[in-house]
Amino acid sequence: MSENELFKAALSKAMAQCSRREFCRDDIISKLHLWGVENNDAAKIISILIKENFINESRYALAFVRDKFRYNKWGKVKITAHLKTKNISSETIKSALDSIDNESYVKFIKDNISSHRKSVRAKNQYDLKAKLLRYGLSKGFESNILYDILNDLED
């Protein structure tokens, strides 16, 4: 396959994949490299995809935040870390996270912690709070919110 044919095939394949679901720039670059596309051709394909609005980082970040929050029950810390690994800008991440309502977010954390509390076995209240804190941190919830929720637990 000639370079021009490979370029056209990779471009159409990338367009087809981007039309089915959201991808960020990094995802498509790694796919292009897997397909054997050279760096300068990959840059041209990415610029075409961005110009044609197949790739939109803010749209991707909003979809990522919504899905990971709703379905995976992740907190803002974990979502932020995963978006940063995909080289999404901090401003884009912040604006996507702002789409989550703060009151419903705190209620979501309370519900998640209280539901997990039913399955936790602990020797005493201190041990229970430590286990719930570790669970909340592993889900990516902010420590200050977790401290407030755990301090409100009845002794």
MDAnalysis code that builds the backbone (N, CA, C; Angstrom):
import MDAnalysis as mda
import numpy as np

u = mda.Universe.empty(465, n_residues=155, atom_resindex=np.repeat(np.arange(155), 3), trajectory=True)
u.add_TopologyAttr("name", ["N", "CA", "C"] * 155)
u.add_TopologyAttr("resid", np.arange(1, 156))
u.add_TopologyAttr("resname", ["MET", "SER", "GLU", "ASN", "GLU", "LEU", "PHE", "LYS", "ALA", "ALA", "LEU", "SER", "LYS", "ALA", "MET", "ALA", "GLN", "CYS", "SER", "ARG", "ARG", "GLU", "PHE", "CYS", "ARG", "ASP", "ASP", "ILE", "ILE", "SER", "LYS", "LEU", "HIS", "LEU", "TRP", "GLY", "VAL", "GLU", "ASN", "ASN", "ASP", "ALA", "ALA", "LYS", "ILE", "ILE", "SER", "ILE", "LEU", "ILE", "LYS", "GLU", "ASN", "PHE", "ILE", "ASN", "GLU", "SER", "ARG", "TYR", "ALA", "LEU", "ALA", "PHE", "VAL", "ARG", "ASP", "LYS", "PHE", "ARG", "TYR", "ASN", "LYS", "TRP", "GLY", "LYS", "VAL", "LYS", "ILE", "THR", "ALA", "HIS", "LEU", "LYS", "THR", "LYS", "ASN", "ILE", "SER", "SER", "GLU", "THR", "ILE", "LYS", "SER", "ALA", "LEU", "ASP", "SER", "ILE", "ASP", "ASN", "GLU", "SER", "TYR", "VAL", "LYS", "PHE", "ILE", "LYS", "ASP", "ASN", "ILE", "SER", "SER", "HIS", "ARG", "LYS", "SER", "VAL", "ARG", "ALA", "LYS", "ASN", "GLN", "TYR", "ASP", "LEU", "LYS", "ALA", "LYS", "LEU", "LEU", "ARG", "TYR", "GLY", "LEU", "SER", "LYS", "GLY", "PHE", "GLU", "SER", "ASN", "ILE", "LEU", "TYR", "ASP", "ILE", "LEU", "ASN", "ASP", "LEU", "GLU", "ASP"])
u.atoms.positions = np.array([
    [0.857, -1.178, 0.000],
    [0.000, 0.000, 0.000],
    [0.901, 1.239, 0.000],
    [0.651, 2.161, -0.878],
    [1.472, 3.370, -0.941],
    [1.136, 4.285, 0.235],
    [2.028, 5.271, 0.453],
    [1.821, 6.191, 1.579],
    [0.535, 6.979, 1.434],
    [0.214, 7.397, 0.229],
    [-1.001, 8.169, -0.013],
    [-2.245, 7.322, 0.266],
    [-2.212, 6.064, -0.153],
    [-3.346, 5.164, 0.106],
    [-3.496, 4.896, 1.599],
    [-2.352, 4.709, 2.275],
    [-2.377, 4.481, 3.722],
    [-2.952, 5.699, 4.447],
    [-2.553, 6.896, 4.002],
    [-3.054, 8.141, 4.589],
    [-4.570, 8.221, 4.433],
    [-5.063, 7.981, 3.218],
    [-6.509, 8.064, 2.960],
    [-7.274, 7.000, 3.731],
    [-6.738, 5.789, 3.783],
    [-7.403, 4.703, 4.509],
    [-7.444, 5.001, 6.006],
    [-6.327, 5.492, 6.546],
    [-6.275, 5.811, 7.973],
    [-7.218, 6.963, 8.312],
    [-7.267, 7.968, 7.427],
    [-8.165, 9.105, 7.651],
    [-9.622, 8.653, 7.658],
    [-10.007, 7.841, 6.689],
    [-11.409, 7.412, 6.631],
    [-11.744, 6.478, 7.807],
    [-10.790, 5.633, 8.202],
    [-11.015, 4.745, 9.338],
    [-11.161, 5.549, 10.636],
    [-10.307, 6.569, 10.797],
    [-10.381, 7.432, 11.983],
    [-11.692, 8.218, 12.001],
    [-12.111, 8.709, 10.847],
    [-13.391, 9.429, 10.768],
    [-14.546, 8.510, 11.135],
    [-14.497, 7.285, 10.660],
    [-15.568, 6.326, 10.972],
    [-15.617, 6.037, 12.463],
    [-14.458, 5.857, 13.085],
    [-14.445, 5.567, 14.518],
    [-14.895, 6.771, 15.337],
    [-14.464, 7.961, 14.934],
    [-14.848, 9.180, 15.664],
    [-16.331, 9.493, 15.511],
    [-16.932, 9.029, 14.425],
    [-18.366, 9.291, 14.247],
    [-19.208, 8.347, 15.101],
    [-18.633, 7.227, 15.533],
    [-19.375, 6.276, 16.370],
    [-19.340, 6.622, 17.853],
    [-18.217, 7.147, 18.328],
    [-18.105, 7.526, 19.739],
    [-17.043, 8.588, 19.905],
    [-16.985, 9.170, 21.094],
    [-16.026, 10.248, 21.357],
    [-14.625, 9.684, 21.566],
    [-13.649, 10.340, 20.950],
    [-12.245, 10.033, 21.153],
    [-11.508, 11.332, 21.410],
    [-10.462, 11.261, 22.201],
    [-9.613, 12.436, 22.367],
    [-8.450, 12.333, 21.388],
    [-7.699, 13.390, 21.321],
    [-6.576, 13.474, 20.398],
    [-5.576, 12.345, 20.635],
    [-5.257, 12.075, 21.901],
    [-4.278, 11.035, 22.243],
    [-4.738, 9.645, 21.813],
    [-6.034, 9.364, 21.973],
    [-6.562, 8.057, 21.566],
    [-6.353, 7.829, 20.068],
    [-6.653, 8.838, 19.288],
    [-6.536, 8.706, 17.834],
    [-5.069, 8.623, 17.416],
    [-4.206, 9.385, 18.063],
    [-2.779, 9.314, 17.732],
    [-2.240, 7.906, 17.979],
    [-2.621, 7.307, 19.099],
    [-2.134, 5.952, 19.374],
    [-2.702, 4.945, 18.377],
    [-3.951, 5.133, 17.962],
    [-4.532, 4.253, 16.939],
    [-3.801, 4.410, 15.601],
    [-3.498, 5.645, 15.246],
    [-2.798, 5.889, 13.989],
    [-1.418, 5.230, 13.990],
    [-0.728, 5.299, 15.116],
    [0.586, 4.663, 15.198],
    [0.457, 3.148, 15.119],
    [-0.608, 2.602, 15.699],
    [-0.855, 1.162, 15.589],
    [-1.085, 0.749, 14.138],
    [-1.712, 1.614, 13.383],
    [-2.005, 1.324, 11.984],
    [-0.801, 1.561, 11.078],
    [0.300, 2.040, 11.652],
    [1.519, 2.241, 10.873],
    [1.616, 3.574, 10.166],
    [0.908, 4.579, 10.653],
    [0.937, 5.910, 10.036],
    [2.129, 6.681, 10.600],
    [2.873, 7.348, 9.733],
    [4.032, 8.146, 10.138],
    [3.589, 9.355, 10.975],
    [4.536, 9.926, 11.739],
    [4.223, 11.046, 12.629],
    [3.679, 12.266, 11.898],
    [4.294, 12.647, 10.774],
    [3.821, 13.848, 10.069],
    [2.450, 13.613, 9.427],
    [2.196, 12.401, 8.936],
    [0.862, 12.084, 8.410],
    [-0.172, 12.049, 9.532],
    [0.231, 11.527, 10.687],
    [-0.673, 11.477, 11.836],
    [-1.067, 12.893, 12.260],
    [-0.107, 13.801, 12.239],
    [-0.404, 15.197, 12.597],
    [-1.385, 15.819, 11.602],
    [-1.216, 15.502, 10.316],
    [-2.142, 16.022, 9.294],
    [-3.551, 15.453, 9.506],
    [-3.630, 14.163, 9.796],
    [-4.934, 13.526, 10.026],
    [-5.611, 14.134, 11.246],
    [-4.847, 14.328, 12.310],
    [-5.407, 14.920, 13.536],
    [-5.931, 16.322, 13.251],
    [-5.172, 17.120, 12.512],
    [-5.631, 18.487, 12.223],
    [-6.898, 18.475, 11.373],
    [-7.009, 17.535, 10.443],
    [-8.233, 17.419, 9.637],
    [-9.413, 17.027, 10.530],
    [-9.191, 16.052, 11.422],
    [-10.263, 15.592, 12.303],
    [-10.736, 16.702, 13.247],
    [-9.799, 17.510, 13.725],
    [-10.170, 18.623, 14.616],
    [-10.919, 19.691, 13.827],
    [-10.426, 19.998, 12.623],
    [-11.071, 21.024, 11.779],
    [-12.487, 20.608, 11.401],
    [-12.681, 19.337, 11.111],
    [-13.994, 18.823, 10.735],
    [-14.870, 18.488, 11.954],
    [-14.366, 18.749, 13.145],
    [-15.071, 18.545, 14.418],
    [-15.360, 17.062, 14.724],
    [-14.537, 16.177, 14.200],
    [-14.633, 14.770, 14.591],
    [-14.019, 14.594, 15.975],
    [-12.977, 15.383, 16.259],
    [-12.343, 15.383, 17.575],
    [-12.605, 16.731, 18.212],
    [-13.175, 16.703, 19.398],
    [-13.425, 17.916, 20.166],
    [-13.111, 17.576, 21.621],
    [-12.028, 18.129, 22.138],
    [-11.548, 17.779, 23.479],
    [-12.569, 18.119, 24.570],
    [-13.239, 19.256, 24.459],
    [-14.203, 19.627, 25.500],
    [-15.424, 18.710, 25.460],
    [-15.865, 18.354, 24.286],
    [-16.985, 17.413, 24.153],
    [-16.595, 16.043, 24.711],
    [-15.353, 15.625, 24.426],
    [-14.856, 14.350, 24.951],
    [-14.802, 14.383, 26.476],
    [-14.273, 15.478, 27.030],
    [-14.141, 15.591, 28.484],
    [-15.516, 15.569, 29.158],
    [-16.484, 16.262, 28.578],
    [-17.839, 16.257, 29.147],
    [-18.436, 14.850, 29.144],
    [-18.282, 14.144, 28.052],
    [-18.805, 12.778, 27.959],
    [-18.086, 11.852, 28.930],
    [-16.775, 12.009, 29.054],
    [-15.983, 11.183, 29.961],
    [-16.418, 11.407, 31.401],
    [-16.546, 12.679, 31.790],
    [-16.961, 13.017, 33.162],
    [-18.343, 12.451, 33.447],
    [-19.271, 12.669, 32.534],
    [-20.640, 12.192, 32.730],
    [-20.688, 10.675, 32.883],
    [-20.008, 9.963, 32.007],
    [-20.052, 8.499, 32.033],
    [-19.345, 7.911, 33.254],
    [-18.158, 8.403, 33.564],
    [-17.412, 7.849, 34.703],
    [-18.101, 8.187, 36.024],
    [-18.732, 9.340, 36.112],
    [-19.447, 9.705, 37.329],
    [-20.718, 8.872, 37.472],
    [-21.491, 8.792, 36.419],
    [-22.782, 8.128, 36.477],
    [-22.673, 6.604, 36.543],
    [-21.841, 6.019, 35.696],
    [-21.820, 4.556, 35.587],
    [-20.732, 3.889, 36.424],
    [-19.540, 4.492, 36.492],
    [-18.453, 3.891, 37.263],
    [-18.418, 4.377, 38.703],
    [-19.216, 5.420, 38.992],
    [-19.300, 6.014, 40.320],
    [-17.933, 6.506, 40.808],
    [-17.212, 7.192, 39.905],
    [-15.920, 7.764, 40.230],
    [-16.103, 9.166, 40.771],
    [-15.150, 9.597, 41.593],
    [-15.113, 10.953, 42.100],
    [-14.304, 11.855, 41.182],
    [-14.307, 13.136, 41.526],
    [-13.645, 14.131, 40.676],
    [-12.133, 13.948, 40.615],
    [-11.528, 13.469, 41.691],
    [-10.074, 13.289, 41.714],
    [-9.649, 12.212, 40.712],
    [-10.344, 11.095, 40.723],
    [-10.006, 9.982, 39.824],
    [-10.285, 10.351, 38.367],
    [-11.384, 11.055, 38.137],
    [-11.718, 11.488, 36.780],
    [-10.650, 12.447, 36.255],
    [-10.242, 13.393, 37.094],
    [-9.211, 14.356, 36.712],
    [-7.905, 13.648, 36.366],
    [-7.513, 12.690, 37.186],
    [-6.260, 11.964, 36.947],
    [-6.297, 11.229, 35.607],
    [-7.430, 10.594, 35.294],
    [-7.532, 9.867, 34.036],
    [-7.542, 10.804, 32.831],
    [-8.189, 11.950, 32.965],
    [-8.196, 12.909, 31.857],
    [-6.809, 13.504, 31.642],
    [-6.056, 13.714, 32.735],
    [-4.704, 14.252, 32.586],
    [-3.793, 13.262, 31.878],
    [-4.017, 11.963, 32.085],
    [-3.190, 10.977, 31.378],
    [-3.460, 11.001, 29.872],
    [-4.608, 11.531, 29.491],
    [-4.949, 11.640, 28.065],
    [-4.592, 13.023, 27.514],
    [-3.809, 13.788, 28.282],
    [-3.317, 15.112, 27.879],
    [-4.429, 16.105, 27.562],
    [-5.495, 16.051, 28.331],
    [-6.565, 17.049, 28.225],
    [-6.149, 18.248, 29.075],
    [-6.370, 19.453, 28.583],
    [-5.924, 20.647, 29.302],
    [-6.691, 20.825, 30.614],
    [-6.052, 21.485, 31.563],
    [-6.645, 21.692, 32.891],
    [-7.931, 22.508, 32.819],
    [-7.958, 23.514, 31.925],
    [-9.161, 24.342, 31.789],
    [-10.334, 23.507, 31.277],
    [-10.054, 22.629, 30.322],
    [-11.098, 21.763, 29.769],
    [-11.609, 20.808, 30.828],
    [-10.689, 20.252, 31.624],
    [-11.082, 19.334, 32.700],
    [-11.949, 20.064, 33.716],
    [-11.523, 21.263, 34.103],
    [-12.274, 22.028, 35.099],
    [-13.673, 22.352, 34.599],
    [-13.797, 22.778, 33.354],
    [-15.124, 23.117, 32.837],
    [-16.007, 21.873, 32.723],
    [-15.419, 20.726, 32.406],
    [-16.201, 19.487, 32.332],
    [-16.658, 19.054, 33.732],
    [-15.776, 19.202, 34.720],
    [-16.145, 18.830, 36.093],
    [-17.189, 19.773, 36.677],
    [-17.212, 21.004, 36.187],
    [-18.212, 21.966, 36.660],
    [-19.626, 21.578, 36.228],
    [-19.737, 20.645, 35.287],
    [-21.067, 20.199, 34.862],
    [-21.748, 19.336, 35.930],
    [-20.967, 18.874, 36.917],
    [-21.536, 18.090, 38.024],
    [-22.005, 19.064, 39.099],
    [-23.269, 18.966, 39.484],
    [-23.831, 19.819, 40.525],
    [-23.228, 19.444, 41.878],
    [-22.753, 20.456, 42.638],
    [-22.070, 20.186, 43.908],
    [-22.966, 19.520, 44.945],
    [-24.210, 19.965, 45.066],
    [-25.118, 19.378, 46.057],
    [-25.397, 17.913, 45.747],
    [-25.657, 17.614, 44.491],
    [-25.917, 16.223, 44.120],
    [-24.644, 15.383, 44.228],
    [-23.485, 16.007, 44.021],
    [-22.212, 15.307, 44.157],
    [-21.977, 14.860, 45.601],
    [-22.203, 15.775, 46.545],
    [-22.021, 15.438, 47.965],
    [-23.048, 14.393, 48.393],
    [-24.284, 14.520, 47.932],
    [-25.310, 13.526, 48.246],
    [-24.928, 12.164, 47.662],
    [-24.381, 12.177, 46.450],
    [-23.918, 10.948, 45.802],
    [-22.830, 10.269, 46.637],
    [-21.886, 11.063, 47.153],
    [-20.813, 10.506, 47.981],
    [-21.392, 9.918, 49.271],
    [-22.307, 10.651, 49.906],
    [-22.935, 10.149, 51.141],
    [-23.642, 8.825, 50.891],
    [-24.412, 8.768, 49.819],
    [-25.137, 7.537, 49.488],
    [-24.174, 6.388, 49.204],
    [-23.112, 6.682, 48.494],
    [-22.127, 5.664, 48.138],
    [-21.432, 5.128, 49.388],
    [-21.048, 6.020, 50.285],
    [-20.365, 5.618, 51.529],
    [-21.323, 4.837, 52.429],
    [-22.565, 5.319, 52.555],
    [-23.517, 4.614, 53.440],
    [-23.892, 3.251, 52.872],
    [-23.947, 3.121, 51.573],
    [-24.241, 1.821, 50.984],
    [-23.065, 0.858, 51.177],
    [-21.844, 1.367, 51.077],
    [-20.670, 0.516, 51.306],
    [-20.521, 0.153, 52.781],
    [-21.008, 1.031, 53.649],
    [-20.892, 0.812, 55.092],
    [-21.594, -0.474, 55.530],
    [-22.666, -0.823, 54.838],
    [-23.439, -2.019, 55.199],
    [-22.606, -3.296, 55.050],
    [-21.640, -3.284, 54.146],
    [-20.853, -4.495, 53.898],
    [-19.502, -4.497, 54.606],
    [-19.177, -3.427, 55.331],
    [-17.880, -3.328, 55.994],
    [-17.961, -3.910, 57.402],
    [-17.009, -4.767, 57.712],
    [-16.900, -5.308, 59.064],
    [-15.740, -4.594, 59.749],
    [-16.023, -4.026, 60.910],
    [-14.993, -3.283, 61.633],
    [-15.056, -3.602, 63.125],
    [-13.874, -3.545, 63.758],
    [-13.798, -3.839, 65.197],
    [-14.397, -2.714, 66.031],
    [-14.173, -1.487, 65.586],
    [-14.674, -0.333, 66.334],
    [-14.963, 0.812, 65.356],
    [-15.407, 1.929, 65.891],
    [-15.790, 3.087, 65.058],
    [-14.590, 3.664, 64.307],
    [-13.447, 3.686, 64.964],
    [-12.233, 4.214, 64.334],
    [-11.851, 3.365, 63.116],
    [-11.900, 2.047, 63.275],
    [-11.582, 1.123, 62.185],
    [-12.581, 1.274, 61.036],
    [-13.849, 1.443, 61.381],
    [-14.894, 1.626, 60.369],
    [-14.634, 2.889, 59.550],
    [-14.341, 3.983, 60.231],
    [-14.096, 5.241, 59.528],
    [-12.859, 5.141, 58.635],
    [-11.828, 4.437, 59.106],
    [-10.607, 4.283, 58.314],
    [-10.898, 3.487, 57.037],
    [-11.671, 2.424, 57.167],
    [-12.002, 1.607, 55.995],
    [-12.872, 2.381, 55.013],
    [-13.829, 3.141, 55.527],
    [-14.697, 3.931, 54.642],
    [-13.903, 5.050, 53.960],
    [-12.953, 5.633, 54.687],
    [-12.113, 6.678, 54.098],
    [-11.270, 6.104, 52.964],
    [-10.657, 4.956, 53.183],
    [-9.853, 4.317, 52.131],
    [-10.717, 3.982, 50.915],
    [-11.923, 3.498, 51.173],
    [-12.836, 3.185, 50.065],
    [-13.163, 4.449, 49.265],
    [-13.512, 5.512, 49.966],
    [-13.859, 6.771, 49.296],
    [-12.698, 7.348, 48.506],
    [-11.504, 7.271, 49.069],
    [-10.327, 7.774, 48.360],
    [-10.032, 6.929, 47.129],
    [-10.266, 5.622, 47.225],
    [-10.015, 4.757, 46.063],
    [-11.008, 5.029, 44.938],
    [-12.191, 5.523, 45.272],
    [-13.176, 5.880, 44.256],
    [-12.911, 7.272, 43.677],
    [-11.969, 8.013, 44.284],
    [-11.597, 9.314, 43.748],
    [-12.367, 10.482, 44.341],
    [-12.932, 10.292, 45.529],
    [-13.638, 11.393, 46.176],
    [-12.635, 12.257, 46.942],
    [-12.949, 13.534, 47.086],
    [-12.061, 14.464, 47.759],
    [-12.014, 14.161, 49.250],
    [-10.820, 14.246, 49.823],
    [-10.635, 13.884, 51.229],
    [-11.391, 14.825, 52.165],
    [-11.455, 16.113, 51.861],
    [-12.150, 17.042, 52.763],
    [-13.647, 16.737, 52.833],
    [-14.248, 16.348, 51.727],
    [-15.667, 15.976, 51.728],
    [-15.857, 14.673, 52.495],
    [-14.939, 13.732, 52.296],
    [-15.027, 12.452, 53.010],
    [-14.887, 12.650, 54.516],
    [-13.948, 13.509, 54.936],
    [-13.788, 13.774, 56.367],
    [-15.075, 14.329, 56.960],
    [-15.695, 15.279, 56.263],
    [-16.944, 15.864, 56.757],
    [-18.037, 14.805, 56.887],
    [-18.166, 13.957, 55.877],
    [-19.200, 12.918, 55.892],
    [-18.930, 11.906, 57.002],
    [-17.673, 11.483, 57.130],
    [-17.340, 10.471, 58.145],
    [-17.426, 11.019, 59.552],
    [-17.162, 12.309, 59.743],
    [-17.313, 12.904, 61.072],
    [-18.774, 13.036, 61.478],
    [-19.665, 13.077, 60.471],
    [-21.087, 13.157, 60.764],
    [-21.695, 11.806, 61.073],
    [-20.927, 10.723, 60.852],
    [-21.445, 9.364, 61.188],
    [-21.763, 9.305, 62.676],
    [-22.866, 8.655, 62.990],
    [-23.229, 8.539, 64.397],
    [-22.262, 7.577, 65.088],
    [-21.859, 7.941, 66.280],
    [-20.889, 7.129, 67.033],
    [-21.514, 5.934, 67.692],
])
